[in-house]
Structures are given as structure tokens and as C-alpha cells.
Amino acid sequence: MEPPNQFPPQAPQPPPPNQPLFNAPYNAPMQQQPVVLPPQPPVPPEETKQAGNKLPLVLGIVAAIELLLIIGLLIAVAAKPKTSKTANNNAGNTSQSQGPTAATSTSVQTGSDSISQDISGLNDDKDFPTKALDDSSLGL
């Protein structure tokens, strides 16, 4: 619900003709001040021509270099000999089995024995002499 309006609505009314509005006569033309720009030094036509001629030349050289690089890259890719990997793998790896084999109890036992033998073969005295691990040699 809106609060009651204290002022009744009124339609805007235009000012009566020939009566001043804001202390100015109605329909009076406005006087404008002319815009004065500061003087600028003249630009010689030779400098304008030289600056305009350099930009297309530089852009042309850059475009030519890029075109040469793209052509060289295409030639290098096309000149590579294409070899099939499957033919090389089959010819060189005839003695190897194709793919992994299923694990069996004997292969697991063989792997476990190999790891145990490697662990038991460690010699801490030979690998790490006591003098090398002494506090004074470690700087502690």
C-alpha cells in the first residue's frame, strides 16, 4: 500500500509566449564564441611520404619471411622417411613373446626368491663404512 500523496498531481505548463524564461527573452538566439585553435607548425610533405612508404615495406618483408618459414617447415615434414613401427618391431623382436603372460605360482615364487637373495646379499659394512657414517664425518 502506498503512502498518501501530500501534493495533488499537476500537468506541466509551458511558459506564456513572449515572456522571459530564466531571465532571457523567449526564442532569443544564443551567441556563440568562435573557437580559436593554437597555431600548428606545418609538416613538410617529404617526411609524410617517407613515413608512409616504410610501413608497407616492413610489412612486406615480415610476410615474406613468414612465408619462407612455412614453406621450409612443409618441405622438412614431407622429406621425413615414413617407417611403420609394427614392421620394425616384428622384424627385430622375433625372439620376444608378444604381450605379457599370465602369472603362475612358480613365476611368483621365482620373483620372491630373487628379491630375497638381493636383500640378503647387502653388506652394510661394505656399503656404508662406520667411519663414513660417524657423527664427526657428517658434521654433527
ROSE-4610 file (N, C-alpha, C; in Angstrom, 1 decimal, always signed):
// ROSE-4610
residu = [M/M/M/E/E/E/P/P/P/P/P/P/N/N/N/Q/Q/Q/F/F/F/P/P/P/P/P/P/Q/Q/Q/A/A/A/P/P/P/Q/Q/Q/P/P/P/P/P/P/P/P/P/P/P/P/N/N/N/Q/Q/Q/P/P/P/L/L/L/F/F/F/N/N/N/A/A/A/P/P/P/Y/Y/Y/N/N/N/A/A/A/P/P/P/M/M/M/Q/Q/Q/Q/Q/Q/Q/Q/Q/P/P/P/V/V/V/V/V/V/L/L/L/P/P/P/P/P/P/Q/Q/Q/P/P/P/P/P/P/V/V/V/P/P/P/P/P/P/E/E/E/E/E/E/T/T/T/K/K/K/Q/Q/Q/A/A/A/G/G/G/N/N/N/K/K/K/L/L/L/P/P/P/L/L/L/V/V/V/L/L/L/G/G/G/I/I/I/V/V/V/A/A/A/A/A/A/I/I/I/E/E/E/L/L/L/L/L/L/L/L/L/I/I/I/I/I/I/G/G/G/L/L/L/L/L/L/I/I/I/A/A/A/V/V/V/A/A/A/A/A/A/K/K/K/P/P/P/K/K/K/T/T/T/S/S/S/K/K/K/T/T/T/A/A/A/N/N/N/N/N/N/N/N/N/A/A/A/G/G/G/N/N/N/T/T/T/S/S/S/Q/Q/Q/S/S/S/Q/Q/Q/G/G/G/P/P/P/T/T/T/A/A/A/A/A/A/T/T/T/S/S/S/T/T/T/S/S/S/V/V/V/Q/Q/Q/T/T/T/G/G/G/S/S/S/D/D/D/S/S/S/I/I/I/S/S/S/Q/Q/Q/D/D/D/I/I/I/S/S/S/G/G/G/L/L/L/N/N/N/D/D/D/D/D/D/K/K/K/D/D/D/F/F/F/P/P/P/T/T/T/K/K/K/A/A/A/L/L/L/D/D/D/D/D/D/S/S/S/S/S/S/L/L/L/G/G/G/L/L/L]
num = [1/1/1/2/2/2/3/3/3/4/4/4/5/5/5/6/6/6/7/7/7/8/8/8/9/9/9/10/10/10/11/11/11/12/12/12/13/13/13/14/14/14/15/15/15/16/16/16/17/17/17/18/18/18/19/19/19/20/20/20/21/21/21/22/22/22/23/23/23/24/24/24/25/25/25/26/26/26/27/27/27/28/28/28/29/29/29/30/30/30/31/31/31/32/32/32/33/33/33/34/34/34/35/35/35/36/36/36/37/37/37/38/38/38/39/39/39/40/40/40/41/41/41/42/42/42/43/43/43/44/44/44/45/45/45/46/46/46/47/47/47/48/48/48/49/49/49/50/50/50/51/51/51/52/52/52/53/53/53/54/54/54/55/55/55/56/56/56/57/57/57/58/58/58/59/59/59/60/60/60/61/61/61/62/62/62/63/63/63/64/64/64/65/65/65/66/66/66/67/67/67/68/68/68/69/69/69/70/70/70/71/71/71/72/72/72/73/73/73/74/74/74/75/75/75/76/76/76/77/77/77/78/78/78/79/79/79/80/80/80/81/81/81/82/82/82/83/83/83/84/84/84/85/85/85/86/86/86/87/87/87/88/88/88/89/89/89/90/90/90/91/91/91/92/92/92/93/93/93/94/94/94/95/95/95/96/96/96/97/97/97/98/98/98/99/99/99/100/100/100/101/101/101/102/102/102/103/103/103/104/104/104/105/105/105/106/106/106/107/107/107/108/108/108/109/109/109/110/110/110/111/111/111/112/112/112/113/113/113/114/114/114/115/115/115/116/116/116/117/117/117/118/118/118/119/119/119/120/120/120/121/121/121/122/122/122/123/123/123/124/124/124/125/125/125/126/126/126/127/127/127/128/128/128/129/129/129/130/130/130/131/131/131/132/132/132/133/133/133/134/134/134/135/135/135/136/136/136/137/137/137/138/138/138/139/139/139/140/140/140]
x = [+0.8/+0.0/+0.9/+0.6/+1.4/+1.0/+1.9/+1.5/+0.7/-0.1/-0.9/+0.0/-0.3/+0.5/+0.0/+0.9/+0.6/+0.2/+0.8/+0.5/-0.3/-1.3/-2.1/-1.3/-1.4/-0.7/-1.1/-0.1/-0.3/+0.4/-0.2/+0.4/+1.4/+2.6/+3.5/+2.9/+3.1/+2.6/+3.7/+3.6/+4.7/+4.6/+5.7/+5.7/+4.8/+4.2/+3.5/+4.4/+3.9/+4.7/+5.1/+6.3/+6.9/+7.1/+7.3/+7.7/+9.1/+9.9/+11.3/+11.3/+12.2/+12.4/+13.9/+14.1/+15.4/+16.1/+15.4/+15.9/+16.5/+15.9/+16.3/+15.0/+15.0/+13.8/+13.5/+12.2/+11.8/+12.2/+12.7/+13.1/+14.3/+15.1/+16.2/+17.4/+18.0/+19.2/+20.4/+21.1/+22.2/+23.5/+24.3/+25.5/+26.6/+27.3/+28.4/+29.8/+30.7/+32.1/+32.8/+33.6/+34.3/+35.5/+35.7/+36.7/+38.1/+39.1/+40.4/+41.4/+41.9/+42.9/+44.3/+45.3/+46.6/+47.3/+48.2/+48.8/+49.7/+49.7/+50.5/+51.5/+52.7/+53.8/+53.4/+53.7/+53.4/+54.3/+53.8/+54.5/+55.0/+56.3/+56.8/+56.3/+56.0/+55.4/+56.4/+57.7/+58.7/+58.7/+58.5/+58.5/+57.3/+56.2/+54.9/+55.1/+55.7/+55.8/+56.8/+57.9/+58.8/+58.2/+57.5/+56.9/+55.8/+55.1/+54.1/+54.6/+55.8/+56.4/+57.1/+57.5/+58.3/+57.4/+56.2/+55.3/+55.0/+54.5/+54.2/+55.5/+56.6/+57.9/+58.2/+58.1/+58.4/+57.4/+56.1/+55.1/+55.3/+55.8/+56.0/+57.2/+58.3/+59.4/+59.1/+58.3/+57.9/+57.0/+56.1/+55.2/+56.0/+57.1/+57.9/+58.7/+59.2/+60.0/+59.1/+57.9/+56.9/+56.6/+56.4/+56.0/+57.2/+58.4/+59.6/+59.7/+59.4/+59.5/+58.4/+57.2/+56.2/+56.5/+57.0/+57.4/+58.5/+59.5/+60.6/+60.1/+59.2/+58.6/+57.9/+57.1/+56.4/+57.3/+58.4/+59.3/+60.0/+60.4/+61.1/+60.1/+58.9/+57.9/+57.7/+57.6/+57.4/+58.6/+59.8/+61.0/+61.3/+60.7/+61.0/+60.6/+61.4/+61.0/+60.0/+59.0/+57.9/+58.2/+58.3/+58.5/+57.3/+57.0/+55.9/+56.5/+56.0/+56.5/+56.3/+55.2/+54.8/+55.8/+56.2/+57.1/+58.5/+59.0/+60.3/+60.2/+59.2/+59.1/+59.0/+58.3/+58.2/+59.5/+60.2/+61.5/+62.6/+62.6/+63.7/+63.4/+62.2/+61.8/+61.2/+61.7/+61.1/+61.3/+62.4/+62.6/+61.8/+61.2/+60.5/+59.0/+58.4/+57.0/+56.1/+54.9/+54.0/+53.1/+53.3/+52.4/+52.8/+52.2/+52.5/+51.9/+52.5/+52.0/+51.3/+50.4/+49.7/+50.7/+50.5/+51.3/+51.0/+52.0/+51.8/+52.4/+52.1/+52.7/+54.2/+54.8/+56.2/+56.9/+56.2/+56.9/+56.8/+55.8/+55.7/+56.8/+57.0/+58.0/+59.4/+59.6/+60.9/+61.3/+60.3/+60.5/+60.7/+60.0/+60.2/+61.6/+62.0/+63.4/+64.5/+64.3/+65.3/+65.4/+64.2/+64.2/+64.9/+64.5/+65.1/+66.6/+67.1/+68.6/+69.2/+68.6/+69.2/+69.3/+68.2/+68.2/+69.2/+69.3/+70.3/+71.7/+71.9/+73.3/+73.8/+73.0/+73.5/+74.5/+75.5/+76.5/+76.7/+76.1/+76.2/+77.6/+78.4/+79.8/+80.6/+80.3/+81.0/+80.4/+79.0/+78.4/+78.5/+78.4/+78.5/+79.5/+80.8/+81.7/+81.4/+81.8/+81.4/+82.0/+83.2/+83.9/+83.1/+82.5/+81.7/+80.4/+79.9/+78.6/+78.8/+80.1/+80.4/+79.9/+79.5/+79.0/+80.0/+81.2/+82.2/+82.4/+82.2/+82.4/+81.1/+80.0/+78.7/+78.6/+79.5/+79.4/+78.4/+78.1/+77.1/+77.7]
y = [-1.2/+0.0/+1.2/+2.2/+3.4/+4.5/+5.3/+6.3/+7.4/+8.1/+9.1/+10.2/+10.8/+11.9/+13.2/+14.0/+15.3/+16.3/+16.2/+17.2/+16.6/+17.3/+16.8/+16.9/+15.9/+15.9/+17.1/+17.7/+18.8/+18.5/+18.9/+18.7/+19.9/+19.7/+20.8/+21.7/+23.0/+24.0/+24.8/+25.0/+25.8/+27.2/+28.0/+29.4/+30.2/+31.2/+32.0/+32.6/+32.8/+33.4/+34.8/+35.1/+36.5/+36.9/+35.9/+36.2/+35.6/+36.3/+35.8/+34.5/+33.6/+32.3/+32.3/+32.2/+32.3/+33.6/+34.6/+36.0/+36.2/+35.4/+35.6/+35.7/+36.5/+36.6/+35.2/+34.9/+33.7/+33.7/+32.5/+32.3/+33.3/+33.6/+34.5/+33.7/+34.1/+33.3/+33.4/+32.3/+32.3/+32.8/+33.6/+34.0/+33.0/+32.5/+31.6/+32.3/+31.9/+32.4/+31.6/+32.2/+31.4/+30.6/+29.4/+28.5/+28.9/+29.2/+29.6/+28.5/+27.8/+26.8/+27.4/+26.8/+27.3/+27.0/+27.8/+27.5/+26.3/+25.5/+24.3/+24.5/+23.9/+24.1/+23.2/+23.7/+23.0/+21.7/+20.7/+19.4/+19.3/+19.2/+19.1/+17.8/+17.9/+16.7/+15.6/+15.8/+14.8/+13.8/+14.3/+13.5/+12.6/+13.1/+12.3/+11.2/+11.4/+10.4/+9.3/+9.7/+8.7/+7.8/+8.3/+7.5/+6.6/+7.0/+6.2/+5.1/+5.3/+4.3/+3.2/+3.4/+2.5/+1.4/+1.7/+0.7/-0.5/-0.2/-1.3/-2.2/-1.5/-2.2/-3.2/-2.7/-3.6/-4.7/-4.4/-5.5/-6.5/-6.1/-7.0/-7.9/-7.4/-8.2/-9.2/-8.8/-9.7/-10.9/-10.5/-11.5/-12.5/-12.0/-12.9/-13.8/-13.4/-14.3/-15.3/-15.0/-16.0/-17.0/-16.5/-17.5/-18.4/-18.0/-18.8/-19.9/-19.4/-20.4/-21.5/-21.1/-22.1/-23.1/-22.6/-23.5/-24.4/-23.9/-24.7/-25.8/-25.5/-26.4/-27.5/-27.2/-28.1/-29.1/-28.6/-29.4/-30.4/-29.9/-30.7/-31.8/-31.6/-32.6/-33.6/-33.1/-34.0/-34.9/-34.4/-35.2/-36.2/-36.3/-37.3/-38.7/-39.7/-41.0/-41.6/-42.2/-42.7/-44.2/-44.6/-46.1/-46.5/-47.8/-48.3/-49.0/-48.7/-49.2/-50.7/-51.2/-52.6/-53.4/-53.0/-53.8/-53.9/-52.8/-52.8/-53.6/-53.5/-54.3/-55.8/-56.2/-57.6/-58.2/-57.4/-57.9/-58.0/-57.0/-57.0/-57.8/-58.1/-58.7/-60.1/-60.9/-62.2/-63.1/-62.9/-63.9/-63.6/-62.3/-62.0/-62.4/-62.7/-63.1/-61.8/-62.1/-61.0/-60.7/-59.6/-59.2/-59.9/-59.5/-60.1/-61.5/-62.3/-63.6/-63.7/-64.6/-64.7/-65.2/-64.7/-65.0/-66.4/-67.2/-68.5/-68.6/-69.6/-69.7/-69.9/-70.6/-70.7/-69.4/-68.6/-67.3/-66.3/-66.4/-65.6/-66.0/-67.3/-67.8/-67.5/-67.6/-67.2/-65.7/-64.8/-63.4/-63.1/-63.8/-63.6/-64.1/-65.2/-65.7/-64.8/-64.2/-63.3/-62.0/-61.5/-60.3/-60.6/-61.8/-62.2/-62.3/-62.9/-63.1/-61.7/-60.7/-59.4/-58.7/-58.9/-58.2/-58.8/-60.1/-60.8/-60.6/-60.2/-60.0/-58.6/-57.8/-56.4/-56.6/-55.7/-55.7/-54.3/-54.0/-52.6/-52.1/-53.0/-52.6/-52.2/-52.9/-52.7/-51.4/-51.3/-50.2/-48.9/-49.0/-47.8/-48.1/-47.7/-48.0/-47.1/-47.6/-46.9/-45.5/-45.3/-44.0/-43.0/-43.5/-42.6/-42.1/-42.9/-42.5/-42.0/-41.7/-41.2/-39.8/-39.4/-38.0/-37.0/-37.2/-36.1/-36.0/-37.1/-37.0/-36.4/-36.6/-36.0/-34.5/-34.1/-32.7/-32.5/-33.5/-33.4/-33.1]
z = [+0.0/+0.0/+0.0/-0.9/-1.0/+0.0/+0.5/+1.4/+0.7/+1.3/+0.6/+0.1/-1.1/-1.6/-1.1/-0.6/+0.0/-1.0/-2.2/-3.2/-4.4/-4.8/-6.0/-7.2/-8.2/-9.4/-10.3/-10.9/-11.8/-13.1/-14.2/-15.5/-15.8/-16.3/-16.6/-17.6/-17.4/-18.3/-19.0/-20.3/-21.0/-20.6/-20.7/-20.3/-21.3/-20.9/-21.9/-22.9/-24.2/-25.2/-24.9/-25.4/-25.2/-23.8/-22.9/-21.5/-21.3/-20.6/-20.4/-19.6/-20.0/-19.3/-18.8/-17.6/-17.0/-17.3/-17.2/-17.5/-18.9/-19.8/-21.2/-22.0/-23.1/-23.9/-24.6/-24.7/-25.3/-26.8/-27.3/-28.7/-29.0/-28.1/-28.4/-28.9/-30.0/-30.4/-29.5/-29.3/-28.4/-29.2/-28.6/-29.3/-28.9/-29.9/-29.7/-30.0/-29.1/-29.3/-30.3/-31.2/-32.2/-31.5/-31.9/-31.4/-32.0/-31.2/-31.7/-31.4/-32.4/-32.1/-32.1/-31.4/-31.4/-32.7/-33.2/-34.5/-34.4/-35.5/-35.5/-36.6/-36.3/-37.3/-38.6/-39.8/-41.0/-41.1/-41.6/-41.8/-43.2/-43.4/-44.8/-45.5/-46.7/-47.4/-47.6/-47.5/-47.7/-46.5/-45.3/-44.1/-44.1/-44.6/-44.6/-45.6/-46.7/-47.7/-47.3/-46.6/-46.1/-45.1/-44.1/-43.1/-43.7/-44.6/-45.3/-46.1/-46.7/-47.6/-46.8/-45.6/-44.8/-44.2/-43.8/-43.2/-44.2/-45.4/-46.3/-46.6/-46.7/-47.0/-45.8/-44.6/-43.4/-43.4/-43.6/-43.5/-44.6/-45.8/-46.9/-46.6/-46.0/-45.6/-44.5/-43.5/-42.5/-43.1/-44.0/-44.6/-45.4/-46.2/-47.0/-46.1/-45.0/-44.1/-43.5/-43.1/-42.6/-43.6/-44.9/-45.9/-46.2/-46.2/-46.4/-45.2/-44.0/-42.9/-43.0/-43.4/-43.5/-44.6/-45.8/-46.9/-46.4/-45.7/-45.3/-44.3/-43.4/-42.5/-43.2/-44.2/-45.0/-45.8/-46.3/-47.0/-46.1/-44.9/-43.9/-43.4/-43.2/-42.8/-43.9/-45.2/-46.3/-46.6/-46.3/-46.7/-45.6/-44.5/-43.5/-44.0/-43.9/-44.3/-43.3/-43.9/-43.1/-42.9/-41.6/-41.3/-40.5/-40.7/-39.9/-38.7/-37.6/-36.3/-36.1/-36.6/-36.5/-37.3/-38.4/-39.3/-38.6/-38.0/-37.3/-36.1/-35.3/-34.1/-34.3/-35.4/-35.7/-36.2/-37.0/-37.5/-36.5/-35.6/-34.6/-33.3/-33.0/-31.7/-31.9/-32.8/-33.1/-31.9/-31.1/-30.0/-28.8/-28.7/-27.5/-27.7/-26.6/-26.6/-26.9/-27.4/-27.7/-26.5/-25.8/-24.7/-23.4/-22.3/-21.0/-20.9/-20.1/-19.8/-18.5/-18.3/-17.0/-15.9/-14.7/-13.6/-13.1/-12.8/-12.2/-10.9/-10.1/-8.8/-8.8/-9.8/-9.9/-10.3/-11.2/-11.5/-10.3/-9.5/-8.3/-7.3/-7.2/-6.2/-6.7/-8.0/-8.5/-8.3/-8.5/-8.3/-6.8/-5.9/-4.5/-4.0/-4.5/-4.2/-4.7/-5.9/-6.4/-5.5/-5.1/-4.2/-2.9/-2.3/-1.0/-1.1/-2.2/-2.4/-2.5/-3.2/-3.3/-2.0/-1.2/+0.1/+1.1/+1.1/+2.0/+1.6/+0.3/-0.2/+0.2/+0.8/+1.2/+2.3/+2.2/+3.3/+3.7/+4.9/+5.4/+5.7/+6.1/+6.4/+5.2/+4.1/+2.9/+2.1/+2.2/+1.5/+2.3/+3.6/+4.5/+5.6/+5.4/+6.4/+7.6/+8.8/+10.0/+10.1/+9.5/+9.5/+8.7/+7.6/+6.7/+7.4/+8.3/+9.0/+10.4/+10.7/+12.1/+12.2/+13.5/+13.7/+13.3/+13.5/+13.1/+11.6/+10.8/+9.4/+8.8/+9.5/+9.0/+9.4/+10.3/+10.7/+11.8/+12.6/+13.7/+15.0]
